[in-house]
Amino acid sequence: MFEQFSVCRAVVREALSQLKFEDLITMQRGKGAFVAKRGERHAFRLSEVSLGEENSLLHILEFLITHRRSRHSSSGNTSHRRGPQRIRQALIGMEYAIVNDRLGDE
């Protein structure tokens, strides 16, 4: 790959490492790297989110609500109407856990 893209080996290793971290590929010793099956991949990952900033949380909430609505609107599924309420409840639980210095998984 490094010859094909005219980069050093370290760049290829870093790229593969990042893809593995994002669960987009699986690596098997002696066999190579393979694209992860759809069920094994994470569709969305948040990295370096500042939970202390209200705007950051609001943007995430807005994204999640919009994403969920668009995903369910074409399928005819009406359970998405409860989604925003569940997200709000989860955010309240997260805020409570942060204030009380807990992990929130109790």
N, CA, C and O atoms as CSV, one atom per row, in Angstrom:
chain,resi,resn,atom,element,x,y,z
A,1,MET,N,N,0.813,-1.191,0.000
A,1,MET,CA,C,0.000,0.000,0.000
A,1,MET,C,C,0.861,1.262,0.000
A,1,MET,O,O,0.536,2.254,-0.652
A,2,PHE,N,N,1.959,1.201,0.742
A,2,PHE,CA,C,2.783,2.403,0.814
A,2,PHE,C,C,3.361,2.765,-0.544
A,2,PHE,O,O,3.526,3.947,-0.847
A,3,GLU,N,N,3.672,1.769,-1.368
A,3,GLU,CA,C,4.167,2.059,-2.719
A,3,GLU,C,C,3.039,2.570,-3.610
A,3,GLU,O,O,3.235,3.494,-4.399
A,4,GLN,N,N,1.875,1.974,-3.483
A,4,GLN,CA,C,0.729,2.363,-4.301
A,4,GLN,C,C,0.334,3.817,-4.057
A,4,GLN,O,O,-0.033,4.527,-4.993
A,5,PHE,N,N,0.407,4.264,-2.796
A,5,PHE,CA,C,-0.012,5.622,-2.465
A,5,PHE,C,C,1.159,6.577,-2.248
A,5,PHE,O,O,0.956,7.737,-1.888
A,6,SER,N,N,2.378,6.097,-2.466
A,6,SER,CA,C,3.594,6.911,-2.324
A,6,SER,C,C,3.704,7.554,-0.945
A,6,SER,O,O,3.938,8.756,-0.820
A,7,VAL,N,N,3.531,6.728,0.088
A,7,VAL,CA,C,3.685,7.192,1.465
A,7,VAL,C,C,4.586,6.211,2.200
A,7,VAL,O,O,4.846,5.110,1.715
A,8,CYS,N,N,5.058,6.614,3.368
A,8,CYS,CA,C,5.924,5.717,4.131
A,8,CYS,C,C,5.083,4.677,4.877
A,8,CYS,O,O,3.871,4.830,5.029
A,9,ARG,N,N,5.743,3.638,5.329
A,9,ARG,CA,C,5.041,2.545,6.018
A,9,ARG,C,C,4.328,3.023,7.277
A,9,ARG,O,O,3.257,2.521,7.615
A,10,ALA,N,N,4.912,3.980,7.963
A,10,ALA,CA,C,4.302,4.492,9.193
A,10,ALA,C,C,2.923,5.095,8.919
A,10,ALA,O,O,2.011,4.958,9.734
A,11,VAL,N,N,2.773,5.754,7.786
A,11,VAL,CA,C,1.483,6.354,7.426
A,11,VAL,C,C,0.447,5.259,7.200
A,11,VAL,O,O,-0.695,5.381,7.643
A,12,VAL,N,N,0.838,4.199,6.518
A,12,VAL,CA,C,-0.083,3.085,6.266
A,12,VAL,C,C,-0.459,2.419,7.581
A,12,VAL,O,O,-1.628,2.102,7.803
A,13,ARG,N,N,0.525,2.202,8.461
A,13,ARG,CA,C,0.241,1.592,9.760
A,13,ARG,C,C,-0.718,2.452,10.574
A,13,ARG,O,O,-1.648,1.936,11.194
A,14,GLU,N,N,-0.490,3.763,10.572
A,14,GLU,CA,C,-1.366,4.677,11.308
A,14,GLU,C,C,-2.783,4.656,10.736
A,14,GLU,O,O,-3.755,4.649,11.490
A,15,ALA,N,N,-2.903,4.644,9.415
A,15,ALA,CA,C,-4.223,4.603,8.776
A,15,ALA,C,C,-4.951,3.310,9.132
A,15,ALA,O,O,-6.137,3.335,9.461
A,16,LEU,N,N,-4.250,2.189,9.068
A,16,LEU,CA,C,-4.861,0.908,9.426
A,16,LEU,C,C,-5.250,0.876,10.900
A,16,LEU,O,O,-6.297,0.342,11.263
A,17,SER,N,N,-4.404,1.449,11.740
A,17,SER,CA,C,-4.705,1.514,13.165
A,17,SER,C,C,-5.972,2.321,13.422
A,17,SER,O,O,-6.809,1.926,14.234
A,18,GLN,N,N,-6.113,3.443,12.736
A,18,GLN,CA,C,-7.303,4.281,12.895
A,18,GLN,C,C,-8.553,3.556,12.396
A,18,GLN,O,O,-9.601,3.614,13.039
A,19,LEU,N,N,-8.448,2.880,11.263
A,19,LEU,CA,C,-9.587,2.121,10.732
A,19,LEU,C,C,-9.989,0.996,11.687
A,19,LEU,O,O,-11.175,0.717,11.860
A,20,LYS,N,N,-9.002,0.357,12.299
A,20,LYS,CA,C,-9.295,-0.697,13.270
A,20,LYS,C,C,-9.957,-0.100,14.506
A,20,LYS,O,O,-10.915,-0.669,15.030
A,21,PHE,N,N,-9.458,1.036,14.976
A,21,PHE,CA,C,-10.045,1.712,16.132
A,21,PHE,C,C,-11.508,2.053,15.881
A,21,PHE,O,O,-12.335,1.966,16.788
A,22,GLU,N,N,-11.823,2.438,14.658
A,22,GLU,CA,C,-13.192,2.800,14.298
A,22,GLU,C,C,-14.034,1.583,13.921
A,22,GLU,O,O,-15.171,1.723,13.469
A,23,ASP,N,N,-13.470,0.386,14.109
A,23,ASP,CA,C,-14.156,-0.878,13.812
A,23,ASP,C,C,-14.592,-0.994,12.360
A,23,ASP,O,O,-15.596,-1.640,12.060
A,24,LEU,N,N,-13.843,-0.372,11.462
A,24,LEU,CA,C,-14.150,-0.475,10.039
A,24,LEU,C,C,-13.420,-1.643,9.393
A,24,LEU,O,O,-13.828,-2.134,8.340
A,25,ILE,N,N,-12.331,-2.090,10.032
A,25,ILE,CA,C,-11.602,-3.251,9.536
A,25,ILE,C,C,-11.297,-4.183,10.702
A,25,ILE,O,O,-11.319,-3.780,11.865
A,26,THR,N,N,-11.015,-5.434,10.366
A,26,THR,CA,C,-10.506,-6.387,11.341
A,26,THR,C,C,-9.141,-6.831,10.844
A,26,THR,O,O,-8.904,-6.914,9.639
A,27,MET,N,N,-8.256,-7.113,11.773
A,27,MET,CA,C,-6.908,-7.523,11.391
A,27,MET,C,C,-6.656,-8.923,11.934
A,27,MET,O,O,-6.947,-9.219,13.093
A,28,GLN,N,N,-6.106,-9.781,11.071
A,28,GLN,CA,C,-5.779,-11.139,11.462
A,28,GLN,C,C,-4.298,-11.359,11.204
A,28,GLN,O,O,-3.812,-11.199,10.085
A,29,ARG,N,N,-3.601,-11.725,12.252
A,29,ARG,CA,C,-2.156,-11.928,12.154
A,29,ARG,C,C,-1.833,-12.966,11.088
A,29,ARG,O,O,-2.384,-14.067,11.083
A,30,GLY,N,N,-0.941,-12.601,10.198
A,30,GLY,CA,C,-0.520,-13.503,9.139
A,30,GLY,C,C,-1.429,-13.530,7.923
A,30,GLY,O,O,-1.075,-14.106,6.895
A,31,LYS,N,N,-2.611,-12.904,8.035
A,31,LYS,CA,C,-3.551,-12.910,6.918
A,31,LYS,C,C,-3.775,-11.521,6.341
A,31,LYS,O,O,-3.936,-11.374,5.130
A,32,GLY,N,N,-3.786,-10.503,7.192
A,32,GLY,CA,C,-3.975,-9.146,6.696
A,32,GLY,C,C,-5.150,-8.435,7.335
A,32,GLY,O,O,-5.656,-8.844,8.381
A,33,ALA,N,N,-5.572,-7.363,6.685
A,33,ALA,CA,C,-6.686,-6.543,7.166
A,33,ALA,C,C,-7.883,-6.745,6.250
A,33,ALA,O,O,-7.741,-6.836,5.030
A,34,PHE,N,N,-9.056,-6.814,6.852
A,34,PHE,CA,C,-10.279,-7.061,6.102
A,34,PHE,C,C,-11.355,-6.075,6.521
A,34,PHE,O,O,-11.426,-5.675,7.684
A,35,VAL,N,N,-12.188,-5.687,5.572
A,35,VAL,CA,C,-13.300,-4.788,5.876
A,35,VAL,C,C,-14.256,-5.524,6.810
A,35,VAL,O,O,-14.629,-6.669,6.557
A,36,ALA,N,N,-14.649,-4.851,7.896
A,36,ALA,CA,C,-15.540,-5.467,8.881
A,36,ALA,C,C,-16.925,-5.666,8.284
A,36,ALA,O,O,-17.384,-4.873,7.461
A,37,LYS,N,N,-17.574,-6.725,8.708
A,37,LYS,CA,C,-18.943,-6.966,8.260
A,37,LYS,C,C,-19.835,-5.871,8.811
A,37,LYS,O,O,-19.541,-5.280,9.850
A,38,ARG,N,N,-20.914,-5.609,8.118
A,38,ARG,CA,C,-21.808,-4.507,8.486
A,38,ARG,C,C,-22.272,-4.596,9.941
A,38,ARG,O,O,-22.329,-3.574,10.625
A,39,GLY,N,N,-22.598,-5.775,10.421
A,39,GLY,CA,C,-23.059,-5.934,11.794
A,39,GLY,C,C,-21.984,-5.670,12.829
A,39,GLY,O,O,-22.298,-5.384,13.984
A,40,GLU,N,N,-20.719,-5.759,12.435
A,40,GLU,CA,C,-19.609,-5.563,13.360
A,40,GLU,C,C,-19.174,-4.108,13.445
A,40,GLU,O,O,-18.421,-3.736,14.345
A,41,ARG,N,N,-19.639,-3.290,12.522
A,41,ARG,CA,C,-19.172,-1.907,12.465
A,41,ARG,C,C,-20.058,-0.998,13.291
A,41,ARG,O,O,-21.255,-1.238,13.450
A,42,HIS,N,N,-19.441,0.052,13.815
A,42,HIS,CA,C,-20.191,1.104,14.493
A,42,HIS,C,C,-20.519,2.161,13.452
A,42,HIS,O,O,-19.638,2.622,12.727
A,43,ALA,N,N,-21.778,2.540,13.379
A,43,ALA,CA,C,-22.186,3.511,12.374
A,43,ALA,C,C,-21.762,4.919,12.741
A,43,ALA,O,O,-21.561,5.759,11.864
A,44,PHE,N,N,-21.628,5.177,14.016
A,44,PHE,CA,C,-21.343,6.545,14.440
A,44,PHE,C,C,-20.533,6.496,15.722
A,44,PHE,O,O,-20.857,5.737,16.636
A,45,ARG,N,N,-19.506,7.283,15.794
A,45,ARG,CA,C,-18.663,7.325,16.982
A,45,ARG,C,C,-18.357,8.780,17.312
A,45,ARG,O,O,-17.999,9.567,16.436
A,46,LEU,N,N,-18.500,9.119,18.560
A,46,LEU,CA,C,-18.158,10.461,19.018
A,46,LEU,C,C,-16.745,10.425,19.574
A,46,LEU,O,O,-16.396,9.532,20.347
A,47,SER,N,N,-15.952,11.378,19.188
A,47,SER,CA,C,-14.608,11.450,19.740
A,47,SER,C,C,-14.362,12.854,20.261
A,47,SER,O,O,-14.705,13.846,19.619
A,48,GLU,N,N,-13.770,12.912,21.420
A,48,GLU,CA,C,-13.400,14.174,22.053
A,48,GLU,C,C,-14.571,15.148,22.148
A,48,GLU,O,O,-14.489,16.279,21.668
A,49,VAL,N,N,-15.642,14.710,22.761
A,49,VAL,CA,C,-16.799,15.573,22.979
A,49,VAL,C,C,-16.648,16.214,24.343
A,49,VAL,O,O,-16.366,15.535,25.331
A,50,SER,N,N,-16.832,17.501,24.394
A,50,SER,CA,C,-16.744,18.212,25.656
A,50,SER,C,C,-18.118,18.225,26.308
A,50,SER,O,O,-19.000,18.977,25.894
A,51,LEU,N,N,-18.299,17.391,27.332
A,51,LEU,CA,C,-19.596,17.293,27.982
A,51,LEU,C,C,-19.899,18.518,28.829
A,51,LEU,O,O,-21.047,18.721,29.223
A,52,GLY,N,N,-18.911,19.324,29.111
A,52,GLY,CA,C,-19.128,20.516,29.912
A,52,GLY,C,C,-19.692,21.674,29.118
A,52,GLY,O,O,-20.184,22.637,29.706
A,53,GLU,N,N,-19.636,21.608,27.823
A,53,GLU,CA,C,-20.123,22.702,26.986
A,53,GLU,C,C,-21.549,22.410,26.539
A,53,GLU,O,O,-21.816,21.400,25.889
A,54,GLU,N,N,-22.457,23.309,26.898
A,54,GLU,CA,C,-23.872,23.114,26.573
A,54,GLU,C,C,-24.097,23.033,25.067
A,54,GLU,O,O,-24.885,22.207,24.608
A,55,ASN,N,N,-23.416,23.878,24.289
A,55,ASN,CA,C,-23.599,23.859,22.833
A,55,ASN,C,C,-23.209,22.520,22.237
A,55,ASN,O,O,-23.857,22.039,21.308
A,56,SER,N,N,-22.159,21.919,22.762
A,56,SER,CA,C,-21.716,20.628,22.259
A,56,SER,C,C,-22.796,19.573,22.472
A,56,SER,O,O,-23.103,18.803,21.562
A,57,LEU,N,N,-23.373,19.537,23.670
A,57,LEU,CA,C,-24.433,18.572,23.952
A,57,LEU,C,C,-25.673,18.840,23.112
A,57,LEU,O,O,-26.323,17.904,22.646
A,58,LEU,N,N,-26.001,20.105,22.918
A,58,LEU,CA,C,-27.171,20.437,22.106
A,58,LEU,C,C,-26.991,20.001,20.657
A,58,LEU,O,O,-27.931,19.509,20.034
A,59,HIS,N,N,-25.785,20.182,20.120
A,59,HIS,CA,C,-25.519,19.755,18.743
A,59,HIS,C,C,-25.619,18.237,18.617
A,59,HIS,O,O,-26.151,17.725,17.632
A,60,ILE,N,N,-25.110,17.527,19.608
A,60,ILE,CA,C,-25.185,16.070,19.580
A,60,ILE,C,C,-26.638,15.617,19.658
A,60,ILE,O,O,-27.059,14.737,18.908
A,61,LEU,N,N,-27.401,16.216,20.564
A,61,LEU,CA,C,-28.816,15.875,20.702
A,61,LEU,C,C,-29.568,16.148,19.408
A,61,LEU,O,O,-30.370,15.326,18.965
A,62,GLU,N,N,-29.311,17.297,18.805
A,62,GLU,CA,C,-29.968,17.648,17.543
A,62,GLU,C,C,-29.626,16.637,16.450
A,62,GLU,O,O,-30.495,16.211,15.690
A,63,PHE,N,N,-28.351,16.259,16.383
A,63,PHE,CA,C,-27.934,15.277,15.385
A,63,PHE,C,C,-28.639,13.944,15.603
A,63,PHE,O,O,-29.161,13.349,14.661
A,64,LEU,N,N,-28.651,13.475,16.856
A,64,LEU,CA,C,-29.259,12.180,17.140
A,64,LEU,C,C,-30.747,12.166,16.817
A,64,LEU,O,O,-31.254,11.192,16.261
A,65,ILE,N,N,-31.444,13.234,17.161
A,65,ILE,CA,C,-32.878,13.301,16.871
A,65,ILE,C,C,-33.111,13.306,15.365
A,65,ILE,O,O,-33.964,12.574,14.864
A,66,THR,N,N,-32.355,14.128,14.644
A,66,THR,CA,C,-32.506,14.210,13.191
A,66,THR,C,C,-32.173,12.879,12.532
A,66,THR,O,O,-32.898,12.416,11.652
A,67,HIS,N,N,-31.078,12.269,12.960
A,67,HIS,CA,C,-30.652,10.993,12.387
A,67,HIS,C,C,-31.710,9.918,12.630
A,67,HIS,O,O,-32.044,9.152,11.726
A,68,ARG,N,N,-32.221,9.867,13.830
A,68,ARG,CA,C,-33.223,8.844,14.157
A,68,ARG,C,C,-34.501,9.053,13.349
A,68,ARG,O,O,-35.090,8.092,12.853
A,69,ARG,N,N,-34.927,10.302,13.217
A,69,ARG,CA,C,-36.138,10.583,12.442
A,69,ARG,C,C,-35.961,10.187,10.983
A,69,ARG,O,O,-36.845,9.570,10.390
A,70,SER,N,N,-34.823,10.541,10.412
A,70,SER,CA,C,-34.611,10.226,8.996
A,70,SER,C,C,-34.516,8.725,8.776
A,70,SER,O,O,-34.951,8.216,7.744
A,71,ARG,N,N,-33.956,8.029,9.730
A,71,ARG,CA,C,-33.817,6.580,9.613
A,71,ARG,C,C,-35.168,5.885,9.672
A,71,ARG,O,O,-35.386,4.898,8.970
A,72,HIS,N,N,-36.079,6.388,10.502
A,72,HIS,CA,C,-37.372,5.736,10.675
A,72,HIS,C,C,-38.455,6.258,9.739
A,72,HIS,O,O,-39.464,5.584,9.536
A,73,SER,N,N,-38.270,7.429,9.171
A,73,SER,CA,C,-39.335,8.002,8.347
A,73,SER,C,C,-39.611,7.176,7.099
A,73,SER,O,O,-40.757,7.084,6.661
A,74,SER,N,N,-38.594,6.586,6.533
A,74,SER,CA,C,-38.802,5.798,5.318
A,74,SER,C,C,-39.330,4.403,5.608
A,74,SER,O,O,-39.887,3.757,4.720
A,75,SER,N,N,-39.164,3.928,6.838
A,75,SER,CA,C,-39.591,2.561,7.154
A,75,SER,C,C,-41.031,2.483,7.638
A,75,SER,O,O,-41.573,1.387,7.771
A,76,GLY,N,N,-41.659,3.619,7.903
A,76,GLY,CA,C,-43.027,3.616,8.402
A,76,GLY,C,C,-43.113,3.303,9.883
A,76,GLY,O,O,-44.212,3.141,10.413
A,77,ASN,N,N,-42.002,3.217,10.548
A,77,ASN,CA,C,-41.952,2.911,11.971
A,77,ASN,C,C,-42.333,4.151,12.772
A,77,ASN,O,O,-41.760,5.221,12.566
A,78,THR,N,N,-43.296,4.017,13.686
A,78,THR,CA,C,-43.740,5.170,14.469
A,78,THR,C,C,-43.083,5.241,15.838
A,78,THR,O,O,-43.364,6.166,16.599
A,79,SER,N,N,-42.225,4.300,16.171
A,79,SER,CA,C,-41.581,4.319,17.487
A,79,SER,C,C,-40.617,5.485,17.633
A,79,SER,O,O,-40.192,5.796,18.746
A,80,HIS,N,N,-40.261,6.139,16.521
A,80,HIS,CA,C,-39.316,7.250,16.595
A,80,HIS,C,C,-39.879,8.438,17.356
A,80,HIS,O,O,-39.117,9.309,17.776
A,81,ARG,N,N,-41.179,8.497,17.542
A,81,ARG,CA,C,-41.776,9.621,18.264
A,81,ARG,C,C,-41.368,9.614,19.732
A,81,ARG,O,O,-41.351,10.660,20.381
A,82,ARG,N,N,-41.043,8.440,20.252
A,82,ARG,CA,C,-40.596,8.344,21.638
A,82,ARG,C,C,-39.101,8.607,21.767
A,82,ARG,O,O,-38.601,8.770,22.880
A,83,GLY,N,N,-38.391,8.651,20.666
A,83,GLY,CA,C,-36.941,8.821,20.681
A,83,GLY,C,C,-36.456,10.065,21.387
A,83,GLY,O,O,-35.603,9.959,22.269
A,84,PRO,N,N,-36.961,11.257,21.042
A,84,PRO,CA,C,-36.483,12.475,21.707
A,84,PRO,C,C,-36.678,12.437,23.221
A,84,PRO,O,O,-35.827,12.920,23.969
A,85,GLN,N,N,-37.782,11.872,23.672
A,85,GLN,CA,C,-38.026,11.783,25.111
A,85,GLN,C,C,-36.990,10.868,25.764
A,85,GLN,O,O,-36.470,11.181,26.835
A,86,ARG,N,N,-36.693,9.752,25.129
A,86,ARG,CA,C,-35.683,8.834,25.664
A,86,ARG,C,C,-34.305,9.489,25.685
A,86,ARG,O,O,-33.542,9.302,26.633
A,87,ILE,N,N,-33.989,10.245,24.656
A,87,ILE,CA,C,-32.693,10.915,24.599
A,87,ILE,C,C,-32.602,11.954,25.706
A,87,ILE,O,O,-31.580,12.054,26.386
A,88,ARG,N,N,-33.673,12.732,25.889
A,88,ARG,CA,C,-33.678,13.727,26.967
A,88,ARG,C,C,-33.491,13.056,28.325
A,88,ARG,O,O,-32.734,13.545,29.164
A,89,GLN,N,N,-34.182,11.935,28.542
A,89,GLN,CA,C,-34.041,11.209,29.801
A,89,GLN,C,C,-32.611,10.712,29.984
A,89,GLN,O,O,-32.062,10.779,31.084
A,90,ALA,N,N,-32.016,10.220,28.919
A,90,ALA,CA,C,-30.633,9.748,28.991
A,90,ALA,C,C,-29.684,10.894,29.300
A,90,ALA,O,O,-28.758,10.736,30.095
A,91,LEU,N,N,-29.907,12.053,28.676
A,91,LEU,CA,C,-29.052,13.211,28.944
A,91,LEU,C,C,-29.187,13.681,30.387
A,91,LEU,O,O,-28.195,14.054,31.014
A,92,ILE,N,N,-30.396,13.664,30.911
A,92,ILE,CA,C,-30.593,14.033,32.315
A,92,ILE,C,C,-29.844,13.059,33.215
A,92,ILE,O,O,-29.201,13.464,34.183
A,93,GLY,N,N,-29.932,11.781,32.893
A,93,GLY,CA,C,-29.188,10.779,33.651
A,93,GLY,C,C,-27.688,10.982,33.562
A,93,GLY,O,O,-26.976,10.799,34.550
A,94,MET,N,N,-27.194,11.363,32.375
A,94,MET,CA,C,-25.766,11.631,32.201
A,94,MET,C,C,-25.347,12.833,33.034
A,94,MET,O,O,-24.313,12.803,33.701
A,95,GLU,N,N,-26.153,13.896,32.996
A,95,GLU,CA,C,-25.833,15.087,33.777
A,95,GLU,C,C,-25.804,14.758,35.267
A,95,GLU,O,O,-24.917,15.216,35.987
A,96,TYR,N,N,-26.765,13.971,35.728
A,96,TYR,CA,C,-26.816,13.559,37.127
A,96,TYR,C,C,-25.555,12.775,37.496
A,96,TYR,O,O,-24.956,13.010,38.545
A,97,ALA,N,N,-25.163,11.855,36.637
A,97,ALA,CA,C,-23.972,11.045,36.896
A,97,ALA,C,C,-22.721,11.910,36.942
A,97,ALA,O,O,-21.854,11.695,37.789
A,98,ILE,N,N,-22.615,12.887,36.042
A,98,ILE,CA,C,-21.445,13.767,36.010
A,98,ILE,C,C,-21.379,14.595,37.281
A,98,ILE,O,O,-20.321,14.704,37.901
A,99,VAL,N,N,-22.515,15.182,37.675
A,99,VAL,CA,C,-22.561,16.012,38.882
A,99,VAL,C,C,-22.185,15.201,40.113
A,99,VAL,O,O,-21.520,15.712,41.014
A,100,ASN,N,N,-22.605,13.943,40.160
A,100,ASN,CA,C,-22.339,13.084,41.312
A,100,ASN,C,C,-21.078,12.245,41.152
A,100,ASN,O,O,-20.847,11.313,41.923
A,101,ASP,N,N,-20.261,12.575,40.153
A,101,ASP,CA,C,-18.984,11.901,39.919
A,101,ASP,C,C,-19.149,10.381,39.829
A,101,ASP,O,O,-18.421,9.620,40.467
A,102,ARG,N,N,-20.123,9.963,39.020
A,102,ARG,CA,C,-20.390,8.545,38.798
A,102,ARG,C,C,-20.196,8.218,37.325
A,102,ARG,O,O,-20.117,9.106,36.476
A,103,LEU,N,N,-20.122,6.935,37.048
A,103,LEU,CA,C,-19.982,6.492,35.663
A,103,LEU,C,C,-21.312,6.500,34.934
A,103,LEU,O,O,-21.342,6.606,33.708
A,104,GLY,N,N,-22.407,6.391,35.661
A,104,GLY,CA,C,-23.718,6.381,35.039
A,104,GLY,C,C,-24.178,5.013,34.589
A,104,GLY,O,O,-25.209,4.898,33.926
A,105,ASP,N,N,-23.438,3.974,34.933
A,105,ASP,CA,C,-23.829,2.628,34.515
A,105,ASP,C,C,-24.331,1.778,35.680
A,105,ASP,O,O,-24.487,0.563,35.551
A,106,GLU,N,N,-24.581,2.421,36.812
A,106,GLU,CA,C,-25.065,1.682,37.983
A,106,GLU,C,C,-26.501,1.277,37.796
A,106,GLU,O,O,-27.084,0.645,38.677
